[in-house]
Amino acid sequence: MVITVSRPAVPSPLPPGADAPPTCEVPHFAPVRVRGGSHRLHRLVRHRRRAVAAGLAVTAAALVAAGPLPGAGAQDGGRARGHPVTDRARERQAPRPVAAPVRIADAGTVRLLSPGDRVDVVASEDGAGASVIARGARVVEVPEPVAGAAGDGASPEAGALVVLSVPPATAHRLVGAGARARLAVVLC
């Protein structure tokens, strides 16, 4: 026995848009005109100088709000925008350096120094080890030793004097360390 299954016929799909309603005509109407539009345009053309001045004022305000461009030759271009830095705030941020005379234990090392060099000052106490007292101090002057005076640096054992430019707090640490320890310098 053979069973046959028949499928119902599927209608062919309609072309796109075949299910849309029929078109109808749009009635004729007069064009829509906005009143006063041409008047504004004519007025703008007549007052062209005012329009240019207003455009320049808006451009200038935008440039001021944007701030200076990097590398545009601004004197303080690296400073962040905001409230201006006052002299007092600058003093709090970085105190002015002072000249601190320091006696270095090794006179031969001091002879290697010249003004403008950067040095680290190291204090060494007997049996306590060494510690860095000042980092990146700038050499201001290397005075010549005065011959004949006691403790003037004429002998290598007495050391030699060098003048360093450091912040005030570092100068105080250098004076204290110089009173209790032997000081040495390391060229940076």
Contacts in CASP RR format, 6 or more apart in sequence:
PFRMAT RR
TARGET T0000
AUTHOR 0000-0000-0000
METHOD contacts of the structure
MODEL  1
MVITVSRPAVPSPLPPGADAPPTCEVPHFAPVRVRGGSHRLHRLVRHRRR
AVAAGLAVTAAALVAAGPLPGAGAQDGGRARGHPVTDRARERQAPRPVAA
PVRIADAGTVRLLSPGDRVDVVASEDGAGASVIARGARVVEVPEPVAGAA
GDGASPEAGALVVLSVPPATAHRLVGAGARARLAVVLC
44 51 0 8 1.000
67 81 0 8 1.000
68 74 0 8 1.000
68 77 0 8 1.000
70 77 0 8 1.000
70 78 0 8 1.000
71 77 0 8 1.000
79 85 0 8 1.000
94 167 0 8 1.000
95 167 0 8 1.000
95 168 0 8 1.000
95 169 0 8 1.000
97 138 0 8 1.000
97 165 0 8 1.000
97 166 0 8 1.000
97 167 0 8 1.000
98 165 0 8 1.000
98 166 0 8 1.000
98 167 0 8 1.000
98 168 0 8 1.000
98 171 0 8 1.000
99 140 0 8 1.000
99 141 0 8 1.000
99 163 0 8 1.000
99 164 0 8 1.000
99 165 0 8 1.000
100 163 0 8 1.000
100 164 0 8 1.000
100 165 0 8 1.000
100 166 0 8 1.000
100 170 0 8 1.000
100 171 0 8 1.000
100 174 0 8 1.000
100 175 0 8 1.000
101 161 0 8 1.000
101 162 0 8 1.000
101 163 0 8 1.000
102 121 0 8 1.000
102 161 0 8 1.000
102 162 0 8 1.000
102 163 0 8 1.000
102 164 0 8 1.000
102 174 0 8 1.000
102 178 0 8 1.000
102 183 0 8 1.000
103 153 0 8 1.000
103 159 0 8 1.000
103 160 0 8 1.000
103 161 0 8 1.000
103 178 0 8 1.000
103 183 0 8 1.000
104 110 0 8 1.000
104 159 0 8 1.000
104 160 0 8 1.000
104 161 0 8 1.000
104 162 0 8 1.000
104 183 0 8 1.000
104 184 0 8 1.000
104 185 0 8 1.000
105 159 0 8 1.000
105 182 0 8 1.000
105 183 0 8 1.000
105 184 0 8 1.000
106 156 0 8 1.000
106 159 0 8 1.000
106 160 0 8 1.000
106 184 0 8 1.000
107 145 0 8 1.000
107 153 0 8 1.000
107 155 0 8 1.000
107 156 0 8 1.000
107 158 0 8 1.000
107 159 0 8 1.000
107 160 0 8 1.000
108 156 0 8 1.000
108 160 0 8 1.000
109 184 0 8 1.000
109 185 0 8 1.000
110 142 0 8 1.000
110 159 0 8 1.000
110 160 0 8 1.000
110 161 0 8 1.000
110 162 0 8 1.000
110 185 0 8 1.000
111 142 0 8 1.000
111 160 0 8 1.000
112 187 0 8 1.000
113 119 0 8 1.000
113 139 0 8 1.000
113 142 0 8 1.000
113 162 0 8 1.000
113 185 0 8 1.000
113 187 0 8 1.000
114 139 0 8 1.000
114 142 0 8 1.000
115 139 0 8 1.000
115 140 0 8 1.000
115 141 0 8 1.000
115 142 0 8 1.000
116 138 0 8 1.000
116 139 0 8 1.000
116 140 0 8 1.000
117 138 0 8 1.000
117 139 0 8 1.000
117 187 0 8 1.000
117 188 0 8 1.000
118 136 0 8 1.000
118 137 0 8 1.000
118 138 0 8 1.000
118 139 0 8 1.000
118 187 0 8 1.000
118 188 0 8 1.000
119 134 0 8 1.000
119 136 0 8 1.000
119 137 0 8 1.000
119 139 0 8 1.000
119 164 0 8 1.000
119 185 0 8 1.000
119 186 0 8 1.000
119 187 0 8 1.000
119 188 0 8 1.000
120 132 0 8 1.000
120 134 0 8 1.000
120 135 0 8 1.000
120 136 0 8 1.000
120 137 0 8 1.000
120 185 0 8 1.000
120 186 0 8 1.000
120 188 0 8 1.000
121 132 0 8 1.000
121 133 0 8 1.000
121 134 0 8 1.000
121 137 0 8 1.000
121 164 0 8 1.000
121 174 0 8 1.000
121 177 0 8 1.000
121 183 0 8 1.000
121 184 0 8 1.000
121 185 0 8 1.000
122 130 0 8 1.000
122 131 0 8 1.000
122 132 0 8 1.000
122 133 0 8 1.000
122 183 0 8 1.000
122 184 0 8 1.000
122 185 0 8 1.000
122 186 0 8 1.000
123 130 0 8 1.000
123 131 0 8 1.000
123 132 0 8 1.000
123 133 0 8 1.000
123 177 0 8 1.000
123 178 0 8 1.000
123 181 0 8 1.000
123 182 0 8 1.000
123 183 0 8 1.000
124 130 0 8 1.000
124 181 0 8 1.000
124 182 0 8 1.000
124 183 0 8 1.000
124 184 0 8 1.000
125 180 0 8 1.000
125 181 0 8 1.000
125 182 0 8 1.000
133 170 0 8 1.000
133 173 0 8 1.000
133 174 0 8 1.000
133 177 0 8 1.000
133 183 0 8 1.000
134 164 0 8 1.000
134 166 0 8 1.000
134 170 0 8 1.000
134 173 0 8 1.000
134 174 0 8 1.000
135 188 0 8 1.000
136 188 0 8 1.000
137 164 0 8 1.000
137 165 0 8 1.000
137 166 0 8 1.000
137 170 0 8 1.000
138 164 0 8 1.000
138 165 0 8 1.000
138 166 0 8 1.000
139 162 0 8 1.000
139 163 0 8 1.000
139 164 0 8 1.000
139 165 0 8 1.000
140 163 0 8 1.000
140 164 0 8 1.000
140 165 0 8 1.000
141 162 0 8 1.000
141 163 0 8 1.000
142 160 0 8 1.000
142 162 0 8 1.000
142 163 0 8 1.000
143 161 0 8 1.000
143 162 0 8 1.000
143 163 0 8 1.000
145 152 0 8 1.000
145 153 0 8 1.000
145 154 0 8 1.000
145 160 0 8 1.000
145 161 0 8 1.000
146 152 0 8 1.000
146 154 0 8 1.000
147 154 0 8 1.000
148 154 0 8 1.000
151 158 0 8 1.000
152 158 0 8 1.000
153 159 0 8 1.000
153 160 0 8 1.000
153 161 0 8 1.000
162 185 0 8 1.000
164 174 0 8 1.000
166 174 0 8 1.000
174 183 0 8 1.000
177 183 0 8 1.000
END
